[in-house]
Amino acid sequence: MDENNDFRRGLSLALRLGTEMMVSTFVGGSMGYAIDWYFQTRPWFMVFGILLGGAAGIMTVYRIAMMNQNDAAEQDAAQKNKSDSINDDQQEK
């Protein structure tokens, strides 16, 4: 059952990261398009918005990935400490 949960967590994280990247790029491009429409400067602000949105998406994805990595490391350390204490208890008996 743990293997199934790990798969679901991984799939959930992958979908979240992809969605974050896509939405950031779309929002940046949309804002650039709106500015271009207002000032009649097509396509310059849209290109700038896509690049800026993509950069924001990359930063967000990096931040989420680092938080996930830190959480996994903490869980591994906690599990190792738990198994070490169980082994110590068994050796004392």
N, CA, C and O atoms as a GROMACS GRO file, in nm:
protein
  372
    1MET      N    1   0.082  -0.120   0.000
    1MET     CA    2   0.000   0.000   0.000
    1MET      C    3   0.086   0.126   0.000
    1MET      O    4   0.047   0.227  -0.059
    2ASP      N    5   0.204   0.123   0.065
    2ASP     CA    6   0.293   0.239   0.066
    2ASP      C    7   0.340   0.275  -0.074
    2ASP      O    8   0.353   0.392  -0.108
    3GLU      N    9   0.364   0.172  -0.154
    3GLU     CA   10   0.410   0.197  -0.291
    3GLU      C   11   0.303   0.270  -0.370
    3GLU      O   12   0.335   0.359  -0.450
    4ASN      N   13   0.177   0.235  -0.349
    4ASN     CA   14   0.067   0.302  -0.418
    4ASN      C   15   0.055   0.447  -0.371
    4ASN      O   16   0.032   0.537  -0.453
    5ASN      N   17   0.071   0.471  -0.240
    5ASN     CA   18   0.066   0.608  -0.188
    5ASN      C   19   0.182   0.691  -0.240
    5ASN      O   20   0.164   0.808  -0.274
    6ASP      N   21   0.301   0.632  -0.248
    6ASP     CA   22   0.417   0.704  -0.302
    6ASP      C   23   0.393   0.742  -0.447
    6ASP      O   24   0.427   0.853  -0.489
    7PHE      N   25   0.335   0.651  -0.523
    7PHE     CA   26   0.305   0.680  -0.664
    7PHE      C   27   0.206   0.795  -0.674
    7PHE      O   28   0.223   0.885  -0.756
    8ARG      N   29   0.102   0.791  -0.592
    8ARG     CA   30   0.001   0.897  -0.596
    8ARG      C   31   0.059   1.032  -0.553
    8ARG      O   32   0.027   1.135  -0.612
    9ARG      N   33   0.144   1.031  -0.452
    9ARG     CA   34   0.208   1.156  -0.410
    9ARG      C   35   0.297   1.212  -0.520
    9ARG      O   36   0.297   1.332  -0.546
   10GLY      N   37   0.372   1.125  -0.584
   10GLY     CA   38   0.459   1.168  -0.694
   10GLY      C   39   0.380   1.222  -0.811
   10GLY      O   40   0.416   1.324  -0.870
   11LEU      N   41   0.271   1.155  -0.844
   11LEU     CA   42   0.185   1.201  -0.953
   11LEU      C   43   0.121   1.335  -0.919
   11LEU      O   44   0.112   1.424  -1.003
   12SER      N   45   0.077   1.348  -0.795
   12SER     CA   46   0.017   1.474  -0.750
   12SER      C   47   0.118   1.588  -0.758
   12SER      O   48   0.084   1.698  -0.803
   13LEU      N   49   0.240   1.563  -0.716
   13LEU     CA   50   0.344   1.666  -0.721
   13LEU      C   51   0.376   1.703  -0.866
   13LEU      O   52   0.390   1.822  -0.897
   14ALA      N   53   0.386   1.605  -0.953
   14ALA     CA   54   0.416   1.632  -1.094
   14ALA      C   55   0.305   1.715  -1.158
   14ALA      O   56   0.333   1.809  -1.233
   15LEU      N   57   0.180   1.682  -1.130
   15LEU     CA   58   0.069   1.759  -1.185
   15LEU      C   59   0.068   1.901  -1.129
   15LEU      O   60   0.038   1.996  -1.202
   16ARG      N   61   0.099   1.916  -1.002
   16ARG     CA   62   0.102   2.049  -0.941
   16ARG      C   63   0.212   2.135  -1.004
   16ARG      O   64   0.189   2.251  -1.036
   17LEU      N   65   0.330   2.077  -1.021
   17LEU     CA   66   0.440   2.153  -1.078
   17LEU      C   67   0.410   2.193  -1.223
   17LEU      O   68   0.438   2.306  -1.263
   18GLY      N   69   0.353   2.102  -1.299
   18GLY     CA   70   0.316   2.135  -1.437
   18GLY      C   71   0.210   2.243  -1.444
   18GLY      O   72   0.217   2.332  -1.528
   19THR      N   73   0.113   2.234  -1.356
   19THR     CA   74   0.007   2.335  -1.352
   19THR      C   75   0.062   2.471  -1.312
   19THR      O   76   0.025   2.573  -1.371
   20GLU      N   77   0.149   2.474  -1.213
   20GLU     CA   78   0.209   2.601  -1.170
   20GLU      C   79   0.284   2.667  -1.286
   20GLU      O   80   0.271   2.787  -1.308
   21MET      N   81   0.360   2.587  -1.359
   21MET     CA   82   0.438   2.640  -1.470
   21MET      C   83   0.347   2.693  -1.581
   21MET      O   84   0.369   2.801  -1.634
   22MET      N   85   0.244   2.616  -1.614
   22MET     CA   86   0.153   2.653  -1.722
   22MET      C   87   0.074   2.779  -1.686
   22MET      O   88   0.061   2.869  -1.768
   23VAL      N   89   0.022   2.784  -1.566
   23VAL     CA   90  -0.061   2.898  -1.525
   23VAL      C   91   0.023   3.026  -1.517
   23VAL      O   92  -0.022   3.132  -1.559
   24SER      N   93   0.144   3.016  -1.464
   24SER     CA   94   0.229   3.134  -1.454
   24SER      C   95   0.260   3.191  -1.592
   24SER      O   96   0.254   3.312  -1.613
   25THR      N   97   0.292   3.104  -1.686
   25THR     CA   98   0.323   3.148  -1.822
   25THR      C   99   0.199   3.207  -1.888
   25THR      O  100   0.207   3.309  -1.956
   26PHE      N  101   0.084   3.144  -1.869
   26PHE     CA  102  -0.040   3.193  -1.928
   26PHE      C  103  -0.079   3.329  -1.872
   26PHE      O  104  -0.119   3.418  -1.947
   27VAL      N  105  -0.067   3.346  -1.742
   27VAL     CA  106  -0.102   3.474  -1.679
   27VAL      C  107  -0.009   3.584  -1.728
   27VAL      O  108  -0.054   3.694  -1.760
   28GLY      N  109   0.121   3.556  -1.734
   28GLY     CA  110   0.216   3.655  -1.784
   28GLY      C  111   0.187   3.693  -1.929
   28GLY      O  112   0.189   3.811  -1.963
   29GLY      N  113   0.160   3.594  -2.013
   29GLY     CA  114   0.127   3.621  -2.152
   29GLY      C  115  -0.003   3.698  -2.167
   29GLY      O  116  -0.013   3.787  -2.252
   30SER      N  117  -0.102   3.664  -2.086
   30SER     CA  118  -0.231   3.734  -2.092
   30SER      C  119  -0.218   3.880  -2.050
   30SER      O  120  -0.277   3.969  -2.111
   31MET      N  121  -0.142   3.902  -1.945
   31MET     CA  122  -0.121   4.041  -1.902
   31MET      C  123  -0.046   4.120  -2.009
   31MET      O  124  -0.078   4.236  -2.036
   32GLY      N  125   0.055   4.057  -2.069
   32GLY     CA  126   0.128   4.123  -2.177
   32GLY      C  127   0.039   4.152  -2.297
   32GLY      O  128   0.050   4.258  -2.359
   33TYR      N  129  -0.049   4.058  -2.329
   33TYR     CA  130  -0.143   4.078  -2.440
   33TYR      C  131  -0.236   4.195  -2.412
   33TYR      O  132  -0.264   4.276  -2.500
   34ALA      N  133  -0.284   4.204  -2.288
   34ALA     CA  134  -0.374   4.314  -2.251
   34ALA      C  135  -0.302   4.448  -2.261
   34ALA      O  136  -0.360   4.546  -2.309
   35ILE      N  137  -0.178   4.454  -2.218
   35ILE     CA  138  -0.101   4.579  -2.228
   35ILE      C  139  -0.077   4.612  -2.375
   35ILE      O  140  -0.087   4.728  -2.415
   36ASP      N  141  -0.045   4.510  -2.455
   36ASP     CA  142  -0.027   4.533  -2.599
   36ASP      C  143  -0.154   4.585  -2.664
   36ASP      O  144  -0.149   4.674  -2.749
   37TRP      N  145  -0.267   4.530  -2.624
   37TRP     CA  146  -0.394   4.575  -2.681
   37TRP      C  147  -0.420   4.721  -2.645
   37TRP      O  148  -0.467   4.799  -2.729
   38TYR      N  149  -0.391   4.757  -2.522
   38TYR     CA  150  -0.417   4.894  -2.477
   38TYR      C  151  -0.325   4.995  -2.545
   38TYR      O  152  -0.370   5.102  -2.587
   39PHE      N  153  -0.198   4.962  -2.558
   39PHE     CA  154  -0.100   5.055  -2.615
   39PHE      C  155  -0.073   5.032  -2.764
   39PHE      O  156   0.004   5.106  -2.825
   40GLN      N  157  -0.136   4.931  -2.823
   40GLN     CA  158  -0.117   4.897  -2.964
   40GLN      C  159   0.031   4.872  -2.997
   40GLN      O  160   0.085   4.929  -3.092
   41THR      N  161   0.095   4.789  -2.918
   41THR     CA  162   0.238   4.762  -2.936
   41THR      C  163   0.266   4.615  -2.964
   41THR      O  164   0.374   4.566  -2.933
   42ARG      N  165   0.171   4.544  -3.020
   42ARG     CA  166   0.187   4.400  -3.040
   42ARG      C  167   0.317   4.365  -3.106
   42ARG      O  168   0.359   4.440  -3.194
   43PRO      N  169   0.381   4.261  -3.073
   43PRO     CA  170   0.368   4.158  -2.970
   43PRO      C  171   0.465   4.177  -2.854
   43PRO      O  172   0.489   4.082  -2.779
   44TRP      N  173   0.522   4.295  -2.837
   44TRP     CA  174   0.635   4.312  -2.747
   44TRP      C  175   0.602   4.284  -2.600
   44TRP      O  176   0.677   4.212  -2.534
   45PHE      N  177   0.495   4.337  -2.549
   45PHE     CA  178   0.463   4.314  -2.408
   45PHE      C  179   0.418   4.170  -2.385
   45PHE      O  180   0.440   4.115  -2.277
   46MET      N  181   0.354   4.110  -2.485
   46MET     CA  182   0.313   3.971  -2.470
   46MET      C  183   0.437   3.881  -2.459
   46MET      O  184   0.441   3.791  -2.375
   47VAL      N  185   0.536   3.905  -2.543
   47VAL     CA  186   0.659   3.826  -2.536
   47VAL      C  187   0.727   3.847  -2.400
   47VAL      O  188   0.770   3.752  -2.336
   48PHE      N  189   0.735   3.972  -2.358
   48PHE     CA  190   0.794   4.002  -2.227
   48PHE      C  191   0.714   3.936  -2.115
   48PHE      O  192   0.772   3.882  -2.021
   49GLY      N  193   0.581   3.938  -2.125
   49GLY     CA  194   0.496   3.876  -2.024
   49GLY      C  195   0.514   3.725  -2.019
   49GLY      O  196   0.516   3.666  -1.911
   50ILE      N  197   0.527   3.662  -2.136
   50ILE     CA  198   0.550   3.517  -2.139
   50ILE      C  199   0.683   3.483  -2.074
   50ILE      O  200   0.693   3.389  -1.996
   51LEU      N  201   0.786   3.560  -2.107
   51LEU     CA  202   0.918   3.535  -2.047
   51LEU      C  203   0.916   3.558  -1.896
   51LEU      O  204   0.971   3.479  -1.819
   52LEU      N  205   0.852   3.665  -1.854
   52LEU     CA  206   0.843   3.695  -1.711
   52LEU      C  207   0.759   3.590  -1.638
   52LEU      O  208   0.795   3.546  -1.529
   53GLY      N  209   0.647   3.550  -1.699
   53GLY     CA  210   0.563   3.446  -1.639
   53GLY      C  211   0.635   3.312  -1.632
   53GLY      O  212   0.623   3.240  -1.534
   54GLY      N  213   0.711   3.280  -1.738
   54GLY     CA  214   0.790   3.157  -1.737
   54GLY      C  215   0.895   3.157  -1.627
   54GLY      O  216   0.916   3.056  -1.560
   55ALA      N  217   0.960   3.272  -1.610
   55ALA     CA  218   1.060   3.284  -1.503
   55ALA      C  219   0.995   3.270  -1.366
   55ALA      O  220   1.049   3.204  -1.277
   56ALA      N  221   0.879   3.331  -1.349
   56ALA     CA  222   0.807   3.318  -1.222
   56ALA      C  223   0.765   3.173  -1.198
   56ALA      O  224   0.772   3.123  -1.086
   57GLY      N  225   0.722   3.106  -1.305
   57GLY     CA  226   0.685   2.965  -1.294
   57GLY      C  227   0.802   2.878  -1.255
   57GLY      O  228   0.788   2.788  -1.172
   58ILE      N  229   0.919   2.904  -1.314
   58ILE     CA  230   1.038   2.826  -1.281
   58ILE      C  231   1.077   2.848  -1.136
   58ILE      O  232   1.114   2.753  -1.066
   59MET      N  233   1.069   2.972  -1.090
   59MET     CA  234   1.102   3.000  -0.949
   59MET      C  235   1.005   2.928  -0.855
   59MET      O  236   1.046   2.874  -0.753
   60THR      N  237   0.877   2.928  -0.890
   60THR     CA  238   0.777   2.862  -0.806
   60THR      C  239   0.800   2.711  -0.804
   60THR      O  240   0.794   2.649  -0.698
   61VAL      N  241   0.825   2.652  -0.921
   61VAL     CA  242   0.850   2.509  -0.929
   61VAL      C  243   0.974   2.472  -0.849
   61VAL      O  244   0.975   2.371  -0.779
   62TYR      N  245   1.079   2.552  -0.857
   62TYR     CA  246   1.202   2.527  -0.781
   62TYR      C  247   1.174   2.533  -0.631
   62TYR      O  248   1.222   2.448  -0.556
   63ARG      N  249   1.098   2.633  -0.588
   63ARG     CA  250   1.067   2.648  -0.446
   63ARG      C  251   0.987   2.528  -0.394
   63ARG      O  252   1.016   2.476  -0.286
   64ILE      N  253   0.888   2.484  -0.471
   64ILE     CA  254   0.806   2.370  -0.430
   64ILE      C  255   0.891   2.242  -0.426
   64ILE      O  256   0.878   2.161  -0.334
   65ALA      N  257   0.977   2.224  -0.527
   65ALA     CA  258   1.061   2.105  -0.531
   65ALA      C  259   1.157   2.101  -0.412
   65ALA      O  260   1.179   1.994  -0.355
   66MET      N  261   1.213   2.214  -0.375
   66MET     CA  262   1.304   2.218  -0.260
   66MET      C  263   1.230   2.189  -0.130
   66MET      O  264   1.281   2.118  -0.044
   67MET      N  265   1.109   2.244  -0.115
   67MET     CA  266   1.030   2.215   0.005
   67MET      C  267   0.997   2.066   0.012
   67MET      O  268   1.003   2.006   0.119
   68ASN      N  269   0.963   2.006  -0.102
   68ASN     CA  270   0.930   1.864  -0.105
   68ASN      C  271   1.053   1.780  -0.071
   68ASN      O  272   1.042   1.680  -0.001
   69GLN      N  273   1.168   1.820  -0.121
   69GLN     CA  274   1.292   1.748  -0.092
   69GLN      C  275   1.325   1.756   0.057
   69GLN      O  276   1.366   1.657   0.117
   70ASN      N  277   1.309   1.874   0.116
   70ASN     CA  278   1.336   1.889   0.260
   70ASN      C  279   1.240   1.806   0.343
   70ASN      O  280   1.280   1.745   0.442
   71ASP      N  281   1.112   1.803   0.304
   71ASP     CA  282   1.014   1.721   0.376
   71ASP      C  283   1.051   1.573   0.368
   71ASP      O  284   1.041   1.501   0.467
   72ALA      N  285   1.093   1.528   0.250
   72ALA     CA  286   1.131   1.388   0.233
   72ALA      C  287   1.253   1.354   0.318
   72ALA      O  288   1.259   1.247   0.377
   73ALA      N  289   1.349   1.445   0.324
   73ALA     CA  290   1.469   1.421   0.406
   73ALA      C  291   1.432   1.414   0.554
   73ALA      O  292   1.486   1.330   0.626
   74GLU      N  293   1.342   1.500   0.599
   74GLU     CA  294   1.298   1.497   0.739
   74GLU      C  295   1.226   1.367   0.770
   74GLU      O  296   1.245   1.310   0.877
   75GLN      N  297   1.141   1.320   0.678
   75GLN     CA  298   1.069   1.195   0.699
   75GLN      C  299   1.166   1.077   0.704
   75GLN      O  300   1.150   0.987   0.786
   76ASP      N  301   1.266   1.078   0.616
   76ASP     CA  302   1.366   0.971   0.617
   76ASP      C  303   1.444   0.970   0.748
   76ASP      O  304   1.470   0.863   0.804
   77ALA      N  305   1.481   1.088   0.796
   77ALA     CA  306   1.556   1.097   0.922
   77ALA      C  307   1.470   1.048   1.039
   77ALA      O  308   1.519   0.978   1.127
   78ALA      N  309   1.343   1.086   1.040
   78ALA     CA  310   1.253   1.042   1.147
   78ALA      C  311   1.234   0.891   1.143
   78ALA      O  312   1.231   0.826   1.248
   79GLN      N  313   1.221   0.836   1.023
   79GLN     CA  314   1.203   0.692   1.011
   79GLN      C  315   1.330   0.618   1.054
   79GLN      O  316   1.322   0.513   1.118
   80LYS      N  317   1.446   0.672   1.020
   80LYS     CA  318   1.573   0.611   1.061
   80LYS      C  319   1.587   0.614   1.213
   80LYS      O  320   1.629   0.516   1.273
   81ASN      N  321   1.553   0.727   1.274
   81ASN     CA  322   1.560   0.737   1.420
   81ASN      C  323   1.466   0.639   1.486
   81ASN      O  324   1.498   0.580   1.589
   82LYS      N  325   1.348   0.622   1.428
   82LYS     CA  326   1.250   0.530   1.484
   82LYS      C  327   1.302   0.386   1.475
   82LYS      O  328   1.291   0.311   1.572
   83SER      N  329   1.357   0.349   1.360
   83SER     CA  330   1.409   0.212   1.346
   83SER      C  331   1.532   0.190   1.434
   83SER      O  332   1.551   0.080   1.485
   84ASP      N  333   1.614   0.292   1.452
   84ASP     CA  334   1.730   0.280   1.542
   84ASP      C  335   1.686   0.258   1.686
   84ASP      O  336   1.746   0.178   1.757
   85SER      N  337   1.583   0.329   1.729
   85SER     CA  338   1.536   0.312   1.867
   85SER      C  339   1.472   0.175   1.886
   85SER      O  340   1.483   0.117   1.994
   86ILE      N  341   1.407   0.123   1.784
   86ILE     CA  342   1.350  -0.012   1.793
   86ILE      C  343   1.462  -0.115   1.803
   86ILE      O  344   1.453  -0.208   1.882
   87ASN      N  345   1.566  -0.098   1.723
   87ASN     CA  346   1.680  -0.190   1.728
   87ASN      C  347   1.750  -0.184   1.863
   87ASN      O  348   1.791  -0.287   1.916
   88ASP      N  349   1.764  -0.066   1.920
   88ASP     CA  350   1.826  -0.051   2.052
   88ASP      C  351   1.743  -0.122   2.159
   88ASP      O  352   1.798  -0.187   2.247
   89ASP      N  353   1.610  -0.109   2.151
   89ASP     CA  354   1.522  -0.175   2.248
   89ASP      C  355   1.534  -0.326   2.237
   89ASP      O  356   1.533  -0.396   2.338
   90GLN      N  357   1.545  -0.378   2.116
   90GLN     CA  358   1.555  -0.522   2.097
   90GLN      C  359   1.690  -0.574   2.147
   90GLN      O  360   1.697  -0.686   2.198
   91GLN      N  361   1.795  -0.496   2.134
   91GLN     CA  362   1.926  -0.540   2.179
   91GLN      C  363   1.936  -0.542   2.331
   91GLN      O  364   2.009  -0.622   2.388
   92GLU      N  365   1.862  -0.454   2.398
   92GLU     CA  366   1.864  -0.448   2.544
   92GLU      C  367   1.797  -0.570   2.604
   92GLU      O  368   1.832  -0.610   2.715
   93LYS      N  369   1.704  -0.630   2.535
   93LYS     CA  370   1.630  -0.745   2.589
   93LYS      C  371   1.713  -0.864   2.578
   93LYS      O  372   1.671  -0.973   2.617
   0.00000   0.00000   0.00000
